[in-house]
Amino acid sequence: MDKMKLHRMEYYGRHGVFEEERRLGQRFYVDLELDLDLAPAGRTDQLELTINYAEIHERVRSIVENESFKLIEALGERIASVLLDTYTEVAAVLVGVTKPHPPFDIHFEGVTVELRRTRKRES
């Protein structure tokens, strides 16, 4: 299976356990890895035979910037669900959501959750 990866997409969202985080908002990073067959697009050089990554970026931007979750796990789950529901050619998706500035007094480069979701096979 081939992969399409989108690295460190940056968005401003209103997610967090604390009300102030959801009110003020902060920066989030999203990484995606999509499992799909890229051979048809590779052989023909036709955009219609692949997934337009600008379109993926816009879908993820809309979720991160227009919806609100307490947990980045829930944000990642929403992104994975929307991508699998929208792009039937994607067999699996790995979503990484990074919150670079969690609201507590420890110094590190943020926290990331990674969720891998696969398309459910129909019986």
Phi, psi and omega in degrees: 000136178277169181225144169242127182240134174241120188256133168049051174290133186251132181221162175249119184226173183240074183234143177155159180290324183274138180306321181298323177297318181286333179281312184277325183078170179193175181279144175224150175244140178233131173244139180232145170225116182252130176265120178199167180274112180261001183300315181301317178292321179296322180284328188253344182062035182248121179302327182296344182260014176220190176256131179285112185291339174293324178292319177299313179305316181294320178297315180294317178304315181299318179294308184296319186272339185248350178245166182221133180227151175286322186248141175291339173298318179291323176298314178298320179297318179297315179299312181300315181298313180297316181294317179292324179289326185276320187248092185294341179283350179276122181275327181203156179222139172247120182245126173246127177242124179247132173252102189287341183226071178299150188275055173214164190271067170228149184251109175202177187270023176110181179234139180235138168247143176237131179237129174250124180232140180242156178292133177285132179279137178279139182281000000 
